[in-house]
Amino acid sequence: MCENLLTLKQVCERVSMSPSYVRLLIRNDKFPPATHKISPRTVRWLESTVTEWIQLNAKNNN
């Protein structure tokens, strides 16, 4: 099965955060780094990685 790769914009839409805030979380090891580096300025996340992060944070916030 082929899994979807998400752009930073798509990740931000899913987590309802700005790109700069997502980058800040990554720098502080609070959000998973991109799983695929396409080129020096193009990265992607596995959809499952983002979904797992959302679920984990939903549990921690409740």
PQR file with spaces between the fields and no chain letter, atoms N, CA, C, O and H, PARSE charges and radii, in Angstrom:
ATOM       1  N    MET     1       0.842   -1.175    0.000 -0.4000 1.5000
ATOM       2  CA   MET     1       0.000    0.000    0.000 -0.0000 2.0000
ATOM       3  C    MET     1       0.890    1.242    0.000  0.5500 1.7000
ATOM       4  O    MET     1       1.902    1.290    0.699 -0.5500 1.4000
ATOM       5  N    CYS     2       0.515    2.215   -0.767 -0.4000 1.5000
ATOM       6  CA   CYS     2       1.268    3.457   -0.880 -0.0000 2.0000
ATOM       7  C    CYS     2       0.654    4.491    0.065  0.5500 1.7000
ATOM       8  O    CYS     2      -0.545    4.764    0.010 -0.5500 1.4000
ATOM       9  H    CYS     2      -0.307    2.176   -1.335  0.4000 1.0000
ATOM      10  N    GLU     3       1.483    5.053    0.919 -0.4000 1.5000
ATOM      11  CA   GLU     3       0.982    6.018    1.893 -0.0000 2.0000
ATOM      12  C    GLU     3       1.143    7.440    1.375  0.5500 1.7000
ATOM      13  O    GLU     3       2.091    7.747    0.652 -0.5500 1.4000
ATOM      14  H    GLU     3       2.457    4.832    0.963  0.4000 1.0000
ATOM      15  N    ASN     4       0.211    8.298    1.751 -0.4000 1.5000
ATOM      16  CA   ASN     4       0.252    9.694    1.324 -0.0000 2.0000
ATOM      17  C    ASN     4       1.391   10.444    1.998  0.5500 1.7000
ATOM      18  O    ASN     4       1.702   10.223    3.169 -0.5500 1.4000
ATOM      19  H    ASN     4      -0.559    8.049    2.339  0.4000 1.0000
ATOM      20  N    LEU     5       2.003   11.334    1.229 -0.4000 1.5000
ATOM      21  CA   LEU     5       3.002   12.252    1.755 -0.0000 2.0000
ATOM      22  C    LEU     5       2.370   13.632    1.823  0.5500 1.7000
ATOM      23  O    LEU     5       1.705   14.061    0.880 -0.5500 1.4000
ATOM      24  H    LEU     5       1.750   11.513    0.278  0.4000 1.0000
ATOM      25  N    LEU     6       2.573   14.328    2.933 -0.4000 1.5000
ATOM      26  CA   LEU     6       1.966   15.634    3.144 -0.0000 2.0000
ATOM      27  C    LEU     6       3.000   16.744    3.058  0.5500 1.7000
ATOM      28  O    LEU     6       4.127   16.597    3.530 -0.5500 1.4000
ATOM      29  H    LEU     6       3.113   13.980    3.699  0.4000 1.0000
ATOM      30  N    THR     7       2.607   17.851    2.455 -0.4000 1.5000
ATOM      31  CA   THR     7       3.445   19.044    2.417 -0.0000 2.0000
ATOM      32  C    THR     7       3.327   19.767    3.759  0.5500 1.7000
ATOM      33  O    THR     7       2.475   19.429    4.580 -0.5500 1.4000
ATOM      34  H    THR     7       1.691   17.970    2.072  0.4000 1.0000
ATOM      35  N    LEU     8       4.178   20.752    3.973 -0.4000 1.5000
ATOM      36  CA   LEU     8       4.088   21.552    5.196 -0.0000 2.0000
ATOM      37  C    LEU     8       2.720   22.226    5.272  0.5500 1.7000
ATOM      38  O    LEU     8       2.113   22.280    6.342 -0.5500 1.4000
ATOM      39  H    LEU     8       4.871   21.026    3.306  0.4000 1.0000
ATOM      40  N    LYS     9       2.241   22.731    4.165 -0.4000 1.5000
ATOM      41  CA   LYS     9       0.926   23.385    4.144 -0.0000 2.0000
ATOM      42  C    LYS     9      -0.168   22.413    4.579  0.5500 1.7000
ATOM      43  O    LYS     9      -1.037   22.771    5.374 -0.5500 1.4000
ATOM      44  H    LYS     9       2.734   22.687    3.295  0.4000 1.0000
ATOM      45  N    GLN    10      -0.128   21.199    4.067 -0.4000 1.5000
ATOM      46  CA   GLN    10      -1.131   20.196    4.438 -0.0000 2.0000
ATOM      47  C    GLN    10      -1.013   19.810    5.910  0.5500 1.7000
ATOM      48  O    GLN    10      -2.021   19.631    6.593 -0.5500 1.4000
ATOM      49  H    GLN    10       0.578   20.908    3.422  0.4000 1.0000
ATOM      50  N    VAL    11       0.209   19.684    6.391 -0.4000 1.5000
ATOM      51  CA   VAL    11       0.427   19.382    7.810 -0.0000 2.0000
ATOM      52  C    VAL    11      -0.178   20.493    8.666  0.5500 1.7000
ATOM      53  O    VAL    11      -0.878   20.222    9.642 -0.5500 1.4000
ATOM      54  H    VAL    11       1.029   19.830    5.837  0.4000 1.0000
ATOM      55  N    CYS    12       0.094   21.729    8.300 -0.4000 1.5000
ATOM      56  CA   CYS    12      -0.418   22.876    9.061 -0.0000 2.0000
ATOM      57  C    CYS    12      -1.940   22.903    9.081  0.5500 1.7000
ATOM      58  O    CYS    12      -2.546   23.220   10.104 -0.5500 1.4000
ATOM      59  H    CYS    12       0.663   21.949    7.508  0.4000 1.0000
ATOM      60  N    GLU    13      -2.551   22.574    7.960 -0.4000 1.5000
ATOM      61  CA   GLU    13      -4.015   22.526    7.898 -0.0000 2.0000
ATOM      62  C    GLU    13      -4.556   21.446    8.830  0.5500 1.7000
ATOM      63  O    GLU    13      -5.571   21.652    9.495 -0.5500 1.4000
ATOM      64  H    GLU    13      -2.058   22.317    7.128  0.4000 1.0000
ATOM      65  N    ARG    14      -3.894   20.312    8.882 -0.4000 1.5000
ATOM      66  CA   ARG    14      -4.371   19.197    9.720 -0.0000 2.0000
ATOM      67  C    ARG    14      -4.222   19.479   11.205  0.5500 1.7000
ATOM      68  O    ARG    14      -5.065   19.070   12.004 -0.5500 1.4000
ATOM      69  H    ARG    14      -3.069   20.145    8.343  0.4000 1.0000
ATOM      70  N    VAL    15      -3.159   20.174   11.578 -0.4000 1.5000
ATOM      71  CA   VAL    15      -2.927   20.431   13.004 -0.0000 2.0000
ATOM      72  C    VAL    15      -3.385   21.823   13.430  0.5500 1.7000
ATOM      73  O    VAL    15      -3.274   22.179   14.603 -0.5500 1.4000
ATOM      74  H    VAL    15      -2.475   20.505   10.928  0.4000 1.0000
ATOM      75  N    SER    16      -3.893   22.604   12.493 -0.4000 1.5000
ATOM      76  CA   SER    16      -4.391   23.966   12.762 -0.0000 2.0000
ATOM      77  C    SER    16      -3.329   24.847   13.406  0.5500 1.7000
ATOM      78  O    SER    16      -3.567   25.504   14.420 -0.5500 1.4000
ATOM      79  H    SER    16      -3.983   22.314   11.540  0.4000 1.0000
ATOM      80  N    MET    17      -2.153   24.842   12.789 -0.4000 1.5000
ATOM      81  CA   MET    17      -1.037   25.662   13.256 -0.0000 2.0000
ATOM      82  C    MET    17      -0.370   26.325   12.060  0.5500 1.7000
ATOM      83  O    MET    17      -0.504   25.870   10.924 -0.5500 1.4000
ATOM      84  H    MET    17      -1.960   24.309   11.966  0.4000 1.0000
ATOM      85  N    SER    18       0.342   27.397   12.333 -0.4000 1.5000
ATOM      86  CA   SER    18       1.063   28.090   11.264 -0.0000 2.0000
ATOM      87  C    SER    18       2.354   27.342   10.934  0.5500 1.7000
ATOM      88  O    SER    18       2.858   26.578   11.758 -0.5500 1.4000
ATOM      89  H    SER    18       0.450   27.766   13.256  0.4000 1.0000
ATOM      90  N    PRO    19       2.889   27.559    9.735 -0.5600 1.5000
ATOM      91  CA   PRO    19       4.166   26.924    9.381  0.2800 2.0000
ATOM      92  C    PRO    19       5.295   27.284   10.347  0.5500 1.7000
ATOM      93  O    PRO    19       6.106   26.431   10.706 -0.5500 1.4000
ATOM      94  N    SER    20       5.341   28.540   10.763 -0.4000 1.5000
ATOM      95  CA   SER    20       6.425   28.940   11.671 -0.0000 2.0000
ATOM      96  C    SER    20       6.305   28.236   13.025  0.5500 1.7000
ATOM      97  O    SER    20       7.317   27.893   13.636 -0.5500 1.4000
ATOM      98  H    SER    20       4.682   29.233   10.472  0.4000 1.0000
ATOM      99  N    TYR    21       5.078   28.020   13.493 -0.4000 1.5000
ATOM     100  CA   TYR    21       4.902   27.331   14.769 -0.0000 2.0000
ATOM     101  C    TYR    21       5.252   25.848   14.650  0.5500 1.7000
ATOM     102  O    TYR    21       5.850   25.278   15.563 -0.5500 1.4000
ATOM     103  H    TYR    21       4.256   28.299   12.997  0.4000 1.0000
ATOM     104  N    VAL    22       4.889   25.231   13.545 -0.4000 1.5000
ATOM     105  CA   VAL    22       5.260   23.826   13.325 -0.0000 2.0000
ATOM     106  C    VAL    22       6.781   23.698   13.294  0.5500 1.7000
ATOM     107  O    VAL    22       7.337   22.774   13.888 -0.5500 1.4000
ATOM     108  H    VAL    22       4.404   25.694   12.803  0.4000 1.0000
ATOM     109  N    ARG    23       7.452   24.611   12.614 -0.4000 1.5000
ATOM     110  CA   ARG    23       8.927   24.580   12.576 -0.0000 2.0000
ATOM     111  C    ARG    23       9.520   24.746   13.975  0.5500 1.7000
ATOM     112  O    ARG    23      10.500   24.086   14.321 -0.5500 1.4000
ATOM     113  H    ARG    23       7.001   25.362   12.132  0.4000 1.0000
ATOM     114  N    LEU    24       8.924   25.625   14.773 -0.4000 1.5000
ATOM     115  CA   LEU    24       9.383   25.820   16.150 -0.0000 2.0000
ATOM     116  C    LEU    24       9.227   24.527   16.958  0.5500 1.7000
ATOM     117  O    LEU    24      10.130   24.146   17.701 -0.5500 1.4000
ATOM     118  H    LEU    24       8.128   26.161   14.492  0.4000 1.0000
ATOM     119  N    LEU    25       8.098   23.867   16.813 -0.4000 1.5000
ATOM     120  CA   LEU    25       7.885   22.598   17.511 -0.0000 2.0000
ATOM     121  C    LEU    25       8.903   21.548   17.076  0.5500 1.7000
ATOM     122  O    LEU    25       9.398   20.781   17.901 -0.5500 1.4000
ATOM     123  H    LEU    25       7.364   24.177   16.209  0.4000 1.0000
ATOM     124  N    ILE    26       9.212   21.515   15.794 -0.4000 1.5000
ATOM     125  CA   ILE    26      10.216   20.562   15.293 -0.0000 2.0000
ATOM     126  C    ILE    26      11.575   20.851   15.924  0.5500 1.7000
ATOM     127  O    ILE    26      12.260   19.938   16.384 -0.5500 1.4000
ATOM     128  H    ILE    26       8.809   22.138   15.123  0.4000 1.0000
ATOM     129  N    ARG    27      11.960   22.126   15.943 -0.4000 1.5000
ATOM     130  CA   ARG    27      13.258   22.501   16.536 -0.0000 2.0000
ATOM     131  C    ARG    27      13.331   22.123   18.014  0.5500 1.7000
ATOM     132  O    ARG    27      14.402   21.799   18.529 -0.5500 1.4000
ATOM     133  H    ARG    27      11.404   22.868   15.569  0.4000 1.0000
ATOM     134  N    ASN    28      12.183   22.167   18.690 -0.4000 1.5000
ATOM     135  CA   ASN    28      12.135   21.840   20.121 -0.0000 2.0000
ATOM     136  C    ASN    28      11.774   20.377   20.382  0.5500 1.7000
ATOM     137  O    ASN    28      11.436   20.006   21.507 -0.5500 1.4000
ATOM     138  H    ASN    28      11.314   22.430   18.272  0.4000 1.0000
ATOM     139  N    ASP    29      11.847   19.548   19.337 -0.4000 1.5000
ATOM     140  CA   ASP    29      11.549   18.108   19.444 -0.0000 2.0000
ATOM     141  C    ASP    29      10.148   17.824   19.987  0.5500 1.7000
ATOM     142  O    ASP    29       9.945   16.863   20.729 -0.5500 1.4000
ATOM     143  H    ASP    29      12.121   19.849   18.424  0.4000 1.0000
ATOM     144  N    LYS    30       9.185   18.667   19.611 -0.4000 1.5000
ATOM     145  CA   LYS    30       7.804   18.466   20.047 -0.0000 2.0000
ATOM     146  C    LYS    30       6.879   18.126   18.884  0.5500 1.7000
ATOM     147  O    LYS    30       5.672   17.962   19.067 -0.5500 1.4000
ATOM     148  H    LYS    30       9.350   19.447   19.008  0.4000 1.0000
ATOM     149  N    PHE    31       7.444   18.024   17.702 -0.4000 1.5000
ATOM     150  CA   PHE    31       6.701   17.607   16.508 -0.0000 2.0000
ATOM     151  C    PHE    31       7.663   16.780   15.670  0.5500 1.7000
ATOM     152  O    PHE    31       8.846   17.109   15.587 -0.5500 1.4000
ATOM     153  H    PHE    31       8.424   18.158   17.552  0.4000 1.0000
ATOM     154  N    PRO    32       7.174   15.711   15.046 -0.5600 1.5000
ATOM     155  CA   PRO    32       8.083   14.853   14.272  0.2800 2.0000
ATOM     156  C    PRO    32       8.669   15.580   13.063  0.5500 1.7000
ATOM     157  O    PRO    32       7.942   16.270   12.349 -0.5500 1.4000
ATOM     158  N    PRO    33       9.951   15.436   12.829 -0.5600 1.5000
ATOM     159  CA   PRO    33      10.556   16.047   11.641  0.2800 2.0000
ATOM     160  C    PRO    33      10.034   15.378   10.378  0.5500 1.7000
ATOM     161  O    PRO    33       9.477   14.281   10.426 -0.5500 1.4000
ATOM     162  N    ALA    34      10.216   16.039    9.268 -0.4000 1.5000
ATOM     163  CA   ALA    34       9.784   15.483    7.984 -0.0000 2.0000
ATOM     164  C    ALA    34      10.430   14.119    7.770  0.5500 1.7000
ATOM     165  O    ALA    34      11.588   13.905    8.129 -0.5500 1.4000
ATOM     166  H    ALA    34      10.668   16.930    9.228  0.4000 1.0000
ATOM     167  N    THR    35       9.680   13.213    7.190 -0.4000 1.5000
ATOM     168  CA   THR    35      10.177   11.857    6.969 -0.0000 2.0000
ATOM     169  C    THR    35      10.836   11.689    5.609  0.5500 1.7000
ATOM     170  O    THR    35      11.575   10.728    5.396 -0.5500 1.4000
ATOM     171  H    THR    35       8.739   13.387    6.898  0.4000 1.0000
ATOM     172  N    HIS    36      10.580   12.613    4.682 -0.4000 1.5000
ATOM     173  CA   HIS    36      11.144   12.525    3.332 -0.0000 2.0000
ATOM     174  C    HIS    36      11.707   13.876    2.909  0.5500 1.7000
ATOM     175  O    HIS    36      10.998   14.883    2.914 -0.5500 1.4000
ATOM     176  H    HIS    36       9.979   13.394    4.855  0.4000 1.0000
ATOM     177  N    LYS    37      12.964   13.890    2.548 -0.4000 1.5000
ATOM     178  CA   LYS    37      13.584   15.107    2.025 -0.0000 2.0000
ATOM     179  C    LYS    37      13.694   14.940    0.513  0.5500 1.7000
ATOM     180  O    LYS    37      14.533   14.183    0.025 -0.5500 1.4000
ATOM     181  H    LYS    37      13.540   13.072    2.544  0.4000 1.0000
ATOM     182  N    ILE    38      12.848   15.646   -0.221 -0.4000 1.5000
ATOM     183  CA   ILE    38      12.789   15.536   -1.672 -0.0000 2.0000
ATOM     184  C    ILE    38      13.940   16.321   -2.305  0.5500 1.7000
ATOM     185  O    ILE    38      14.585   15.856   -3.245 -0.5500 1.4000
ATOM     186  H    ILE    38      12.167   16.261    0.175  0.4000 1.0000
ATOM     187  N    SER    39      14.179   17.503   -1.777 -0.4000 1.5000
ATOM     188  CA   SER    39      15.284   18.364   -2.205 -0.0000 2.0000
ATOM     189  C    SER    39      15.655   19.214   -0.991  0.5500 1.7000
ATOM     190  O    SER    39      15.003   19.106    0.047 -0.5500 1.4000
ATOM     191  H    SER    39      13.655   17.880   -1.014  0.4000 1.0000
ATOM     192  N    PRO    40      16.681   20.053   -1.092 -0.5600 1.5000
ATOM     193  CA   PRO    40      17.076   20.833    0.091  0.2800 2.0000
ATOM     194  C    PRO    40      15.946   21.669    0.708  0.5500 1.7000
ATOM     195  O    PRO    40      15.930   21.892    1.918 -0.5500 1.4000
ATOM     196  N    ARG    41      15.013   22.127   -0.115 -0.4000 1.5000
ATOM     197  CA   ARG    41      13.935   22.972    0.402 -0.0000 2.0000
ATOM     198  C    ARG    41      12.551   22.319    0.314  0.5500 1.7000
ATOM     199  O    ARG    41      11.537   22.977    0.549 -0.5500 1.4000
ATOM     200  H    ARG    41      15.026   21.946   -1.098  0.4000 1.0000
ATOM     201  N    THR    42      12.510   21.050   -0.020 -0.4000 1.5000
ATOM     202  CA   THR    42      11.233   20.354   -0.178 -0.0000 2.0000
ATOM     203  C    THR    42      11.214   19.108    0.694  0.5500 1.7000
ATOM     204  O    THR    42      11.978   18.165    0.482 -0.5500 1.4000
ATOM     205  H    THR    42      13.334   20.515   -0.211  0.4000 1.0000
ATOM     206  N    VAL    43      10.327   19.125    1.678 -0.4000 1.5000
ATOM     207  CA   VAL    43      10.212   17.988    2.588 -0.0000 2.0000
ATOM     208  C    VAL    43       8.755   17.541    2.664  0.5500 1.7000
ATOM     209  O    VAL    43       7.837   18.298    2.348 -0.5500 1.4000
ATOM     210  H    VAL    43       9.707   19.891    1.850  0.4000 1.0000
ATOM     211  N    ARG    44       8.566   16.303    3.089 -0.4000 1.5000
ATOM     212  CA   ARG    44       7.228   15.731    3.214 -0.0000 2.0000
ATOM     213  C    ARG    44       7.159   14.883    4.481  0.5500 1.7000
ATOM     214  O    ARG    44       8.165   14.362    4.961 -0.5500 1.4000
ATOM     215  H    ARG    44       9.311   15.687    3.346  0.4000 1.0000
ATOM     216  N    TRP    45       5.938   14.760    5.007 -0.4000 1.5000
ATOM     217  CA   TRP    45       5.664   13.920    6.161 -0.0000 2.0000
ATOM     218  C    TRP    45       4.759   12.781    5.735  0.5500 1.7000
ATOM     219  O    TRP    45       3.876   12.963    4.897 -0.5500 1.4000
ATOM     220  H    TRP    45       5.120   15.183    4.616  0.4000 1.0000
ATOM     221  N    LEU    46       4.973   11.614    6.306 -0.4000 1.5000
ATOM     222  CA   LEU    46       4.021   10.528    6.114 -0.0000 2.0000
ATOM     223  C    LEU    46       2.718   10.914    6.813  0.5500 1.7000
ATOM     224  O    LEU    46       2.729   11.432    7.929 -0.5500 1.4000
ATOM     225  H    LEU    46       5.690   11.466    6.987  0.4000 1.0000
ATOM     226  N    GLU    47       1.626   10.661    6.158 -0.4000 1.5000
ATOM     227  CA   GLU    47       0.325   10.985    6.736 -0.0000 2.0000
ATOM     228  C    GLU    47       0.142   10.283    8.079  0.5500 1.7000
ATOM     229  O    GLU    47      -0.407   10.867    9.013 -0.5500 1.4000
ATOM     230  H    GLU    47       1.617   10.240    5.251  0.4000 1.0000
ATOM     231  N    SER    48       0.590    9.051    8.181 -0.4000 1.5000
ATOM     232  CA   SER    48       0.436    8.295    9.434 -0.0000 2.0000
ATOM     233  C    SER    48       1.226    8.929   10.582  0.5500 1.7000
ATOM     234  O    SER    48       0.789    8.882   11.732 -0.5500 1.4000
ATOM     235  H    SER    48       1.036    8.576    7.422  0.4000 1.0000
ATOM     236  N    THR    49       2.370    9.512   10.282 -0.4000 1.5000
ATOM     237  CA   THR    49       3.183   10.172   11.307 -0.0000 2.0000
ATOM     238  C    THR    49       2.431   11.357   11.902  0.5500 1.7000
ATOM     239  O    THR    49       2.408   11.543   13.119 -0.5500 1.4000
ATOM     240  H    THR    49       2.725    9.550    9.348  0.4000 1.0000
ATOM     241  N    VAL    50       1.821   12.150   11.038 -0.4000 1.5000
ATOM     242  CA   VAL    50       1.064   13.322   11.494 -0.0000 2.0000
ATOM     243  C    VAL    50      -0.188   12.883   12.255  0.5500 1.7000
ATOM     244  O    VAL    50      -0.524   13.460   13.290 -0.5500 1.4000
ATOM     245  H    VAL    50       1.840   11.999   10.050  0.4000 1.0000
ATOM     246  N    THR    51      -0.865   11.877   11.750 -0.4000 1.5000
ATOM     247  CA   THR    51      -2.070   11.365   12.411 -0.0000 2.0000
ATOM     248  C    THR    51      -1.744   10.839   13.806  0.5500 1.7000
ATOM     249  O    THR    51      -2.485   11.097   14.754 -0.5500 1.4000
ATOM     250  H    THR    51      -0.592   11.408   10.910  0.4000 1.0000
ATOM     251  N    GLU    52      -0.647   10.107   13.937 -0.4000 1.5000
ATOM     252  CA   GLU    52      -0.225    9.596   15.249 -0.0000 2.0000
ATOM     253  C    GLU    52       0.062   10.746   16.211  0.5500 1.7000
ATOM     254  O    GLU    52      -0.313   10.686   17.382 -0.5500 1.4000
ATOM     255  H    GLU    52      -0.045    9.897   13.167  0.4000 1.0000
ATOM     256  N    TRP    53       0.728   11.791   15.720 -0.4000 1.5000
ATOM     257  CA   TRP    53       1.046   12.945   16.563 -0.0000 2.0000
ATOM     258  C    TRP    53      -0.244   13.618   17.034  0.5500 1.7000
ATOM     259  O    TRP    53      -0.361   13.985   18.203 -0.5500 1.4000
ATOM     260  H    TRP    53       1.033   11.840   14.769  0.4000 1.0000
ATOM     261  N    ILE    54      -1.202   13.778   16.137 -0.4000 1.5000
ATOM     262  CA   ILE    54      -2.487   14.396   16.492 -0.0000 2.0000
ATOM     263  C    ILE    54      -3.180   13.567   17.573  0.5500 1.7000
ATOM     264  O    ILE    54      -3.665   14.117   18.561 -0.5500 1.4000
ATOM     265  H    ILE    54      -1.107   13.480   15.187  0.4000 1.0000
ATOM     266  N    GLN    55      -3.228   12.256   17.389 -0.4000 1.5000
ATOM     267  CA   GLN    55      -3.892   11.379   18.357 -0.0000 2.0000
ATOM     268  C    GLN    55      -3.193   11.402   19.712  0.5500 1.7000
ATOM     269  O    GLN    55      -3.853   11.443   20.751 -0.5500 1.4000
ATOM     270  H    GLN    55      -2.834   11.809   16.586  0.4000 1.0000
ATOM     271  N    LEU    56      -1.880   11.377   19.706 -0.4000 1.5000
ATOM     272  CA   LEU    56      -1.115   11.416   20.951 -0.0000 2.0000
ATOM     273  C    LEU    56      -1.365   12.717   21.701  0.5500 1.7000
ATOM     274  O    LEU    56      -1.548   12.708   22.918 -0.5500 1.4000
ATOM     275  H    LEU    56      -1.344   11.344   18.862  0.4000 1.0000
ATOM     276  N    ASN    57      -1.374   13.827   20.984 -0.4000 1.5000
ATOM     277  CA   ASN    57      -1.587   15.116   21.635 -0.0000 2.0000
ATOM     278  C    ASN    57      -3.028   15.306   22.075  0.5500 1.7000
ATOM     279  O    ASN    57      -3.281   16.003   23.058 -0.5500 1.4000
ATOM     280  H    ASN    57      -1.226   13.834   19.995  0.4000 1.0000
ATOM     281  N    ALA    58      -3.967   14.708   21.379 -0.4000 1.5000
ATOM     282  CA   ALA    58      -5.365   14.773   21.807 -0.0000 2.0000
ATOM     283  C    ALA    58      -5.529   14.044   23.141  0.5500 1.7000
ATOM     284  O    ALA    58      -6.254   14.509   24.020 -0.5500 1.4000
ATOM     285  H    ALA    58      -3.761   14.141   20.581  0.4000 1.0000
ATOM     286  N    LYS    59      -4.852   12.898   23.290 -0.4000 1.5000
ATOM     287  CA   LYS    59      -4.919   12.141   24.546 -0.0000 2.0000
ATOM     288  C    LYS    59      -4.255   12.912   25.680  0.5500 1.7000
ATOM     289  O    LYS    59      -4.763   12.928   26.801 -0.5500 1.4000
ATOM     290  H    LYS    59      -4.262   12.520   22.576  0.4000 1.0000
ATOM     291  N    ASN    60      -3.121   13.550   25.392 -0.4000 1.5000
ATOM     292  CA   ASN    60      -2.388   14.282   26.425 -0.0000 2.0000
ATOM     293  C    ASN    60      -3.112   15.542   26.869  0.5500 1.7000
ATOM     294  O    ASN    60      -2.919   16.001   27.995 -0.5500 1.4000
ATOM     295  H    ASN    60      -2.709   13.537   24.481  0.4000 1.0000
ATOM     296  N    ASN    61      -3.941   16.105   26.001 -0.4000 1.5000
ATOM     297  CA   ASN    61      -4.654   17.338   26.339 -0.0000 2.0000
ATOM     298  C    ASN    61      -5.975   17.078   27.043  0.5500 1.7000
ATOM     299  O    ASN    61      -6.607   18.014   27.533 -0.5500 1.4000
ATOM     300  H    ASN    61      -4.098   15.732   25.087  0.4000 1.0000
ATOM     301  N    ASN    62      -6.396   15.836   27.100 -0.4000 1.5000
ATOM     302  CA   ASN    62      -7.677   15.506   27.759 -0.0000 2.0000
ATOM     303  C    ASN    62      -7.479   14.998   29.142  0.5500 1.7000
ATOM     304  O    ASN    62      -8.451   14.678   29.826 -0.5500 1.4000
ATOM     305  H    ASN    62      -5.883   15.076   26.702  0.4000 1.0000
